[in-house]
Amino acid sequence: MTVTWRHLPAPAREIAVAAAEAVGAARARDPEAYETSVGRLAGAERSGLVLGAVVRLLLEETHPDGLAGDDVRQVLERCVRSAAGWRPDVDPHVVLVLLAGALGVYDPGDDDAPPDPAAVARHAPLLVADLLAVTGRPLDGYLTAAFAEIERTERND
């Protein structure tokens, strides 16, 4: 855990630690460590919100001029293909929902089968790990920025 997370309330620290472990396990393609950390993420309330903010920040950085439909398709295909080699249960629909949600264009009410929090927790670290591979940067800064953004939004609401 980084020093910047010490000020966070315990539930937020739990999300940060579990997310860092899950993304690290995804990058290492370690199924056992991944399952353990994903289980912790699935049980952490609002982990989807945090990981969604991380995905959005990564998408903004990797596509500074905005995302076109082809860009979204490329990110989706790259992530699913990369993960399928060690996670045969990867669901392209869930990854697409994560992308659409991060971009603010997903309405669960319009989805016949919206993913549950466990599915989000199983797939979001795969997407984050894939996007981090493009940036070549560590997760910590994105998590810190995501928590700061969520805090700022909640203060203004």
N, C-alpha and C positions, 0 to 999 in steps of 0.2 A: 504494500500500500504506500502511496506517495504521501508526503507531508501535506499536500494541498487537500487531501481528503479527511484529515484528522478533525477538522472543524465540522464536518457533516454529522447529522444525527445518525444514530446506529443503523436505522433501516437503509439510509442512503449509502453508508459505508459498506453494508452487506451487499448491496447491488454492485458497488464499485469493485469489491473484491471478487465476487462471483463472476462478474462480467470479465474482469481481467484474467481470471483463471480459465474461463470458458474460451475466450479468444486465444489465449496462449495454448490451450489444448487443441483448438482447431488448427492453429498454425503448425503445431507439432504433429497433428493427425493422431492424437492419442485418444482412442475411443473410451477407455476407462475413465480417464481424468475428465473428458468431455461430459460424459454422463453424470458424473458427480457434480460438477460445477453447473451444468444445465439444470439439474434437479434443484440446486440452491436458487438459481435464477427464477425458475418457475414458481417457487414459493415466496419470492420477494415481490411484494406489492409495488407496482409502478416500474418494474424493471423494463417492461416494454416501452414505456415513455422515455426512459433514459437511453435505451439502446436505439430507439427511433431517432432521438436527437443526435446521437453519435453517427448514425447512418446518414442523416441529413447533412451534418457537418462534413462528413467524408465525401458525399456526393458533390457538395458545393466546392470543395477543394479540388476534386478530381475533374470537375466539369465547370470551370469558372464562368464559361459563357452560357451556361444553362444546359439542360438535358433535352434532347430530342427523343422521339420514340425509339429510334435506332440505338441511341446511347443506353436507354433503359434495357432494351433487349440484349445488348452486348453485356451489360453488367449482370443481368439475370442469367444468361447462358454461361458466362465465365464462372460465376459463383456455383451454379448447379453442377456444371461439369467437373469443376475442381473438387467439390465436396462429394460427388457421387462415387469417386474412387475409394473413399473410406467410410462414407455415410450413405449406403444405398437407399436409406429411407428419406433422403432429402426430397422435399416436395416443392416443385417449381411454383405452384400456386401460392404457397406460404411466402416464399422469397419475393414473389411479385407483390403480394400484399404488403410486405415490409417496405419494399421500394415505394409503392404508391402511398403508403401511410407516411413515410418520411418526407415525401414531396407534397403532402397535404391534399392528395387527390383520391383518397380511399374513404369510402363510406361503408362501414360494416352493415348498415341497414340494406344496402344494395347487393350484398353478397349472400348467395344461397348457403354457403358453408364458410362463414368467417372462421379463421383459425383461433383456437383457444389459447390462453396464456402459455400453456405447456408447449404448444407448437411454435409460438413466437419465441419462447426461450430456447427451443431446440434449433431454430433456424437463424435467429438474429446474430449470434456469434459467428456463424459461418459467413454471413454477408459482411460483417465488420472485418473479419480476418481477411476476406478477399479484397475489400477496399483498402485495408491497411497495406496489403502487399503492393498495391499500386502506388500509394504515397511513400512507402518506405519509412514511415514514421511510427513511433510507438503509440499505443492506445491512450496512455495517461493524459496527454494534453487534450484529447478529444473528450474523454470522460469529464475532465475538469471543466471544459467549456460547456458541455451538455448540462452539468449540474448548475453552473452559473446561469445559463440561459433559462433553465426551468425555474430557478429561484427568482430570477428577474421577472419572468412571466407571471408567476404566482403573486408576487408583490404588487404587480400592476393590475391584477384582476380583482 
